[in-house]
Amino acid sequence: MRLRFLGKHSAPGNSPTLWDTDAGQYVIRGFGVDADTLAQVGDVPPGELVIRVPKELMRYLPEGRPDGDDSLAGPASAGQPSRTG
């Protein structure tokens, strides 16, 4: 999977980050949730995680991007390298 950096919300001690992928998904680095919050979410299937991120991070989501857009073929934005995995 190739990642393309979209943006980050930095504060002292943390950096929630958002990437687009060539798999039609987003990769998000955020914070774990406490037991009370997880209880409100309910069952979480194996392989899924519940995270939290600042609302400000969502400003980096592209608007109206059509399915199948392969814009990840170009260079990464904002000086962040694309990564393969």
C-alpha positions in Angstrom: 0.0 0.0 0.0 1.4 3.4 -0.9 0.7 6.4 1.4 0.4 10.0 0.5 0.7 12.5 3.4 -2.4 14.8 3.7 -1.7 16.6 6.9 -1.1 16.6 10.6 -2.3 18.4 13.7 0.7 18.9 15.9 0.6 19.9 19.5 3.3 19.4 22.2 3.8 15.6 22.7 1.5 14.4 19.8 1.0 14.5 16.1 -2.2 12.9 14.8 -1.7 12.4 11.1 -3.7 11.6 8.0 -2.6 9.8 4.8 -4.4 8.8 1.7 -3.7 5.4 0.1 -3.8 3.8 -3.3 -6.2 1.2 -1.8 -9.1 3.6 -1.6 -8.7 4.1 2.2 -7.2 6.5 4.7 -4.5 5.8 7.2 -4.9 7.7 10.5 -2.5 8.0 13.4 -4.4 9.1 16.5 -5.0 8.4 20.1 -6.4 5.4 21.9 -9.7 5.7 23.7 -10.4 4.9 27.4 -12.5 2.0 28.6 -15.7 4.2 29.1 -15.5 5.5 25.5 -14.9 2.0 24.1 -17.9 0.7 26.0 -20.1 3.3 24.3 -18.8 2.3 20.9 -19.7 -1.4 21.5 -18.2 -4.5 20.1 -15.1 -4.0 17.9 -14.4 -6.8 15.5 -10.9 -8.4 15.4 -8.6 -6.4 13.2 -10.4 -3.1 13.8 -9.3 -0.3 16.2 -11.1 2.7 17.7 -9.1 5.9 17.8 -9.7 9.6 18.4 -8.2 12.5 16.5 -8.7 16.3 16.8 -11.5 17.6 14.6 -9.0 19.9 13.0 -7.3 16.9 11.3 -10.4 16.4 9.2 -9.8 19.6 7.2 -7.1 17.6 5.3 -9.7 15.2 3.8 -10.2 15.8 0.1 -13.6 16.9 -1.0 -15.5 15.1 -3.7 -12.6 12.8 -4.8 -14.1 10.3 -7.2 -13.5 6.6 -6.6 -10.6 5.2 -8.6 -8.6 8.5 -8.6 -5.0 7.3 -8.8 -3.5 10.6 -7.7 -1.1 8.6 -5.5 1.0 7.9 -8.5 2.7 11.3 -8.2 5.2 12.5 -5.6 4.1 12.9 -1.9 2.9 16.3 -0.8 4.3 18.6 1.9 7.7 17.0 1.8 6.5 13.7 3.3 7.8 10.6 1.5 5.4 8.0 0.2 5.9 4.7 2.0 5.3 1.2 0.8 4.1 -1.6 3.0 
